[in-house]
Amino acid sequence: MLDQMITDFKADMWLYISIPFISGFIGYITKVVAIKMMFAPMEFIGIKPFFGWQGIVPRKAEKMAMISVDLMTNQLIKPAEIFARLDPKRIAKEIEVPMMAASEDIVREVAQQYQPGLWEGMPEFARQKIITRVKAEAPMMVEKIMSEVQGNIDKYFDIKHMVITNLMRDKKLLNEIFQKVGRQEFKFFSNAGFYFGFAIGWVQMVCWLAFKQPWMLPAFGGFVGFFSDWIALQMMFRPQLPKKILGFTVQGLFLKRQKEVAADYADLISKQLLTPANMMEELFRGAFADRIMELIHKNVKMMVDEQTGVVRPLVVYAVGSQTYIEMKGVIAQRIMDQMPETMKYVENYAGDAMDVRNTLVTRMQELSPEQFEGMLRPAFKEDEWALITVGAVLGFLVGEMQIHFML
């Protein structure tokens, strides 16, 4: 039998030698397909609900976003902590010029809207006195509002809503988080498929030389696709803690890169998600915007009453008490509408003061292996069986194609 195997090998040497390489190719291509299936396509392609595919991460975007935000809020960063780093006086100073300009426009517009005759007929010194006093007090009012927000951050700012809203709105960003965090692991995942497949291919070659059973090539192909997917996933995340095996220290590849991953993740999150712009947008237009509106309304009411001063009775008499109340509400709404634009002037200061990136890096490096694994594993764990099954099916089909070359 051995002589016959040697004779057959010599007769078709290059054909037999191709078996390990084809097996390696099966291992590699099934991994590439598995990675693509995690992130693409962004929207479902096919006939719903069963005949087609949508990337696992985009399809489970809400759940993935929840996993990401739970990690951030429970283990990495607290809104109260980062907002406490802001100095309300410094914020007032940063927005003083644009806020004063906006306040003057708002006072003029509202006065002319509700009682143009009264406003135009009012002596210039009286108009300017009101405008000047409102302009002077507007930044101070923002300082009071920010102090109140800092003292009751959970009442006015919903970081979970902010993160989930932004990730659901931009699924590409969710993909990017997982892809950037796990870029080295995905590369290993693909390459490992080739090496495992190549090694198994030598066994496949010997078995084919010995038995030449048609079922063997698709069976080996399916096994290569299945086993190489499974073992590569295990090597990425297991063991969680460093272990000595045959004198070598072994640990899951992703877990071993904790410090490097922390820097990559912090860069991406601090520049695209937990940004001052997004935080201010959430504060003034987010889930609790109505509470901020109430706070602004309360402060505007006091400010307008105080700054109209001696001319207040004249204004109330001229427009009526109800209209006067409405005017204060309109002023509050205009200021609220203007706030996100005005607060752009504090973004550079806020970015430096909040120091989100360095906070994330430090906290991520302190995570336990189990907690750290939770950053990337969900991308694999969701429908992991489907990825492995597809690898096995693709390997089986390539094995079927091999038969036509071998027989």
C-alpha positions in Angstrom: 0.0 0.0 0.0 2.8 2.4 0.9 4.5 1.7 -2.5 1.3 2.4 -4.3 0.9 5.7 -2.4 4.4 6.7 -3.3 3.8 5.8 -7.0 0.6 7.8 -7.0 2.3 10.8 -5.4 5.1 10.8 -7.9 2.7 10.5 -10.8 0.6 13.6 -9.7 3.0 15.3 -7.3 2.0 18.8 -7.9 -1.7 17.9 -7.7 -1.2 16.4 -4.3 1.1 19.2 -3.0 -1.7 21.6 -3.9 -4.0 20.0 -1.3 -2.5 21.7 1.7 -2.4 25.0 -0.1 -6.0 24.7 -1.1 -6.9 23.7 2.5 -5.0 26.8 3.7 -6.9 28.9 1.2 -10.2 27.5 2.5 -9.2 28.3 6.1 -8.2 31.9 5.1 -11.2 32.7 2.9 -13.7 31.4 5.4 -12.2 33.8 8.0 -12.3 36.8 5.6 -15.9 36.0 4.8 -16.7 35.7 8.5 -15.2 39.1 9.3 -17.1 40.7 6.4 -20.3 39.1 7.6 -19.8 40.8 11.0 -19.9 44.3 9.5 -21.5 44.2 6.1 -23.8 44.9 4.5 -25.1 47.8 6.5 -28.7 47.1 5.5 -30.4 43.8 4.9 -29.9 42.3 1.5 -32.2 39.5 0.3 -35.7 38.5 1.1 -36.7 39.0 4.7 -36.8 37.5 7.2 -34.6 34.4 6.4 -33.2 34.6 2.9 -30.5 37.2 3.0 -28.0 38.8 5.4 -27.2 42.0 7.2 -23.9 42.5 9.1 -24.2 41.3 12.7 -23.0 44.6 14.2 -25.4 46.8 12.1 -28.3 44.3 12.6 -27.7 44.3 16.4 -26.8 48.0 16.5 -29.1 48.9 19.4 -27.9 45.9 21.5 -24.3 46.6 20.5 -24.7 50.2 21.4 -26.2 49.3 24.8 -23.2 47.0 25.5 -20.9 49.8 24.6 -22.6 52.4 26.7 -22.9 50.1 29.7 -19.1 49.6 29.5 -18.5 53.3 29.3 -20.9 54.4 32.1 -20.4 51.5 34.5 -16.7 51.0 34.3 -15.0 53.9 32.4 -16.4 57.3 32.8 -19.1 59.1 34.9 -20.8 62.3 33.6 -20.6 63.9 37.0 -16.9 63.4 37.1 -16.1 65.0 33.7 -18.6 67.8 34.1 -17.2 68.7 37.5 -13.9 69.5 35.7 -15.6 72.4 34.0 -15.3 75.9 35.6 -18.7 77.7 35.1 -16.9 81.1 35.4 -14.5 80.1 32.6 -17.4 78.9 30.5 -19.1 82.3 31.0 -15.9 84.1 30.0 -15.5 81.9 26.8 -19.0 82.6 25.6 -19.2 86.2 26.7 -18.8 87.9 23.3 -21.2 85.7 21.3 -23.7 85.5 24.2 -23.8 89.3 24.6 -24.3 89.7 20.8 -27.1 87.1 20.8 -28.7 88.7 23.9 -28.9 92.1 22.2 -30.5 90.6 19.1 -33.0 88.6 21.2 -34.1 91.6 23.3 -34.6 93.8 20.2 -36.5 91.1 18.2 -38.8 90.2 21.1 -39.5 93.8 22.1 -40.3 94.7 18.5 -42.4 91.6 18.0 -44.6 92.2 21.0 -44.8 95.9 21.2 -43.0 97.7 18.4 -44.5 101.0 19.2 -43.5 100.9 22.8 -40.0 99.8 22.0 -39.4 102.4 19.3 -41.1 105.1 21.4 -38.9 104.4 24.4 -36.1 106.8 25.0 -32.8 105.5 23.5 -31.1 105.6 26.9 -33.8 103.4 28.3 -33.6 100.9 25.5 -29.8 100.8 25.8 -30.0 100.5 29.5 -32.1 97.4 29.2 -29.9 95.9 26.4 -26.7 96.7 28.3 -27.9 95.2 31.5 -29.3 92.0 29.8 -26.0 91.7 27.9 -24.0 92.0 31.1 -26.1 89.4 32.9 -26.5 86.8 30.1 -23.1 85.2 30.6 -23.7 85.3 34.4 -26.9 83.5 33.8 -25.1 80.8 31.8 -22.7 80.4 34.7 -25.6 79.8 37.1 -27.2 77.3 34.7 -23.9 75.4 34.4 -23.4 75.4 38.2 -26.9 74.0 38.6 -26.3 71.3 35.9 -23.0 70.3 37.6 -24.8 69.9 40.9 -27.6 67.7 39.4 -26.0 66.2 36.3 -28.2 63.1 36.2 -31.3 65.3 36.1 -30.1 67.3 33.1 -27.8 65.0 31.1 -28.4 61.4 29.8 -25.1 60.0 28.6 -26.8 56.7 27.7 -29.3 58.5 25.4 -26.4 60.5 23.9 -24.2 57.5 23.1 -27.0 55.2 21.8 -28.6 58.0 19.7 -25.3 58.8 18.0 -24.3 55.1 17.4 -27.8 54.3 16.1 -27.7 57.3 13.8 -24.2 56.4 12.5 -23.9 52.6 12.3 -20.6 53.1 10.5 -19.2 54.5 13.7 -20.3 51.5 15.6 -18.6 49.3 13.0 -15.5 51.5 13.3 -15.3 51.0 17.0 -15.2 47.3 16.8 -12.9 47.3 13.8 -10.4 49.6 15.2 -10.4 48.0 18.7 -9.9 44.5 17.1 -7.9 45.3 14.0 -4.9 43.1 15.1 -7.2 40.3 16.1 -9.1 40.3 12.8 -5.8 40.1 11.0 -4.7 37.2 13.1 -8.1 35.6 12.6 -7.6 35.6 8.9 -4.0 34.5 8.9 -4.6 31.8 11.5 -7.2 30.3 9.1 -4.5 29.7 6.5 -2.0 28.1 8.8 -4.5 25.8 10.5 -5.9 24.9 7.1 -2.5 24.3 5.7 -1.5 22.0 8.5 -4.8 20.0 8.3 -4.2 19.9 4.5 -1.2 17.6 4.9 -3.4 15.1 6.8 -6.0 15.5 4.1 -3.4 14.7 1.5 -2.2 11.5 3.2 -5.7 10.3 3.7 -6.5 11.0 0.0 -3.4 9.1 -1.1 -4.4 6.1 1.1 -8.2 5.9 0.5 -9.2 8.2 -2.4 -12.8 8.4 -1.2 -14.8 11.2 -2.9 -16.5 12.2 0.4 -13.2 13.0 2.1 -12.3 16.3 0.3 -15.6 18.1 1.1 -15.6 16.5 4.6 -12.1 17.9 5.3 -13.0 21.2 3.7 -16.0 21.5 6.1 -13.9 20.5 9.0 -11.2 23.1 8.1 -13.8 25.8 7.9 -15.4 24.9 11.1 -12.4 24.0 13.2 -10.2 26.9 12.1 -13.0 29.4 12.9 -13.5 27.9 16.3 -9.9 27.6 17.4 -9.0 31.1 16.1 -11.8 32.6 18.3 -10.6 30.6 21.3 -7.0 31.9 20.8 -8.2 35.5 20.7 -9.9 35.4 24.0 -8.6 32.4 25.9 -7.0 32.0 28.4 -8.1 35.3 30.0 -5.1 35.3 32.4 -1.5 34.5 31.4 -0.7 30.8 31.8 2.5 28.9 31.5 2.2 26.1 29.0 5.3 24.1 28.1 7.4 26.9 29.3 5.6 29.5 27.3 3.4 32.3 28.7 0.0 32.1 26.9 -2.9 34.6 27.0 -5.7 35.5 24.7 -4.3 37.8 22.0 -6.9 40.5 22.5 -6.4 40.5 26.2 -2.6 40.7 25.8 -3.0 44.0 23.9 -5.0 45.8 26.6 -2.7 48.9 26.8 -2.6 49.3 23.1 -6.3 48.8 22.6 -7.0 51.3 25.4 -5.2 54.0 23.5 -6.9 53.2 20.2 -10.4 53.1 21.8 -9.9 56.3 23.8 -8.8 58.2 20.6 -11.8 57.1 18.7 -14.4 57.6 21.4 -13.0 61.0 22.6 -12.8 62.4 19.0 -16.1 61.0 17.6 -18.5 60.1 20.4 -17.8 61.7 23.9 -17.0 65.1 22.4 -17.9 68.5 23.9 -20.1 69.2 20.9 -22.1 66.0 21.3 -22.4 66.6 25.1 -23.7 70.1 24.6 -26.1 68.9 21.9 -27.5 66.3 24.3 -27.7 68.8 27.1 -29.7 71.4 25.2 -31.6 69.2 22.7 -31.4 65.7 24.2 -33.6 63.5 26.4 -33.8 66.0 29.2 -33.9 69.2 27.2 -37.3 70.1 28.7 -35.6 70.3 32.1 -32.9 72.6 30.8 -35.6 74.7 29.3 -37.3 75.0 32.7 -34.0 76.0 34.2 -33.3 78.6 31.6 -36.8 79.9 31.8 -36.5 80.4 35.6 -33.2 82.2 35.2 -34.4 84.3 32.3 -37.5 85.3 34.2 -35.4 86.6 37.1 -32.9 88.3 34.8 -35.6 90.1 32.7 -37.5 91.2 35.9 -34.2 92.5 37.4 -32.8 94.2 34.3 -36.0 96.0 33.3 -35.7 97.7 36.6 -37.5 100.9 36.9 -39.1 100.7 33.5 -40.7 97.3 34.3 -44.1 98.7 35.4 -44.2 100.7 32.2 -43.6 97.6 30.1 -46.1 95.6 32.0 -48.7 98.3 31.8 -48.1 98.8 28.0 -48.2 95.1 27.0 -50.2 93.5 29.7 -49.1 91.1 32.4 -49.9 88.0 30.2 -48.0 89.3 27.2 -45.1 90.2 29.5 -45.0 86.6 30.8 -45.2 85.4 27.2 -42.3 87.7 26.2 -40.1 86.2 28.9 -41.0 82.7 27.7 -40.0 83.6 24.1 -36.7 85.1 25.3 -36.0 81.9 27.2 -36.8 79.8 24.1 -34.6 82.0 21.9 -31.7 81.7 24.3 -32.3 77.9 24.5 -32.2 77.7 20.7 -29.0 79.8 20.6 -27.2 77.9 23.3 -25.8 74.9 21.2 -24.3 77.4 18.7 -23.0 79.7 21.5 -21.5 76.8 23.4 -19.3 75.9 20.4 -17.0 78.6 21.7 -16.2 76.5 24.8 -15.4 73.3 23.0 -11.6 73.7 23.0 -11.6 74.6 26.6 -14.1 71.8 27.5 -12.1 69.2 25.6 -9.0 70.0 27.5 -10.8 70.3 30.9 -12.8 67.2 30.6 -9.8 65.2 29.5 -12.0 62.3 28.3 -9.2 60.5 26.3 -6.7 60.2 29.2 -9.5 59.2 31.6 -10.6 56.4 29.2 -7.0 55.2 28.8 -6.4 55.0 32.5 -9.7 53.3 33.3 -9.4 50.8 30.5 -6.0 49.7 31.5 -7.4 49.0 34.9 -10.2 46.7 33.7 -10.1 43.1 34.6 -9.5 40.6 31.7 -13.2 39.6 31.9 -14.4 43.2 31.7 -11.9 44.0 28.9 -13.0 41.0 26.8 -16.5 42.5 26.8 -15.3 45.3 24.6 -14.8 43.1 21.5 -16.3 39.7 22.3 -19.9 40.8 21.7 -19.1 41.4 18.0 -18.2 37.7 17.7 -20.5 36.2 20.3 -23.7 37.5 18.6 -24.5 34.8 16.0 -21.0 33.2 16.5 -22.6 29.9 15.5 -23.7 31.5 12.2 -20.1 32.5 11.4 -18.7 29.1 12.2 -21.5 27.4 10.2 -20.8 29.6 7.2 -17.1 28.7 7.4 -18.0 25.0 7.5 -20.4 25.3 4.5 -17.9 27.3 2.4 -15.2 24.8 3.2 -17.5 21.9 2.2 -18.3 23.6 -1.1 -14.6 24.2 -1.9 -13.9 20.6 -1.1 -16.6 19.5 -3.6 -14.8 21.6 -6.2 -11.5 19.9 -5.4 -13.0 16.5 -6.3 -13.2 17.5 -10.0 -9.4 18.2 -10.0 -8.5 15.1 -8.1 -10.5 12.5 -10.0 
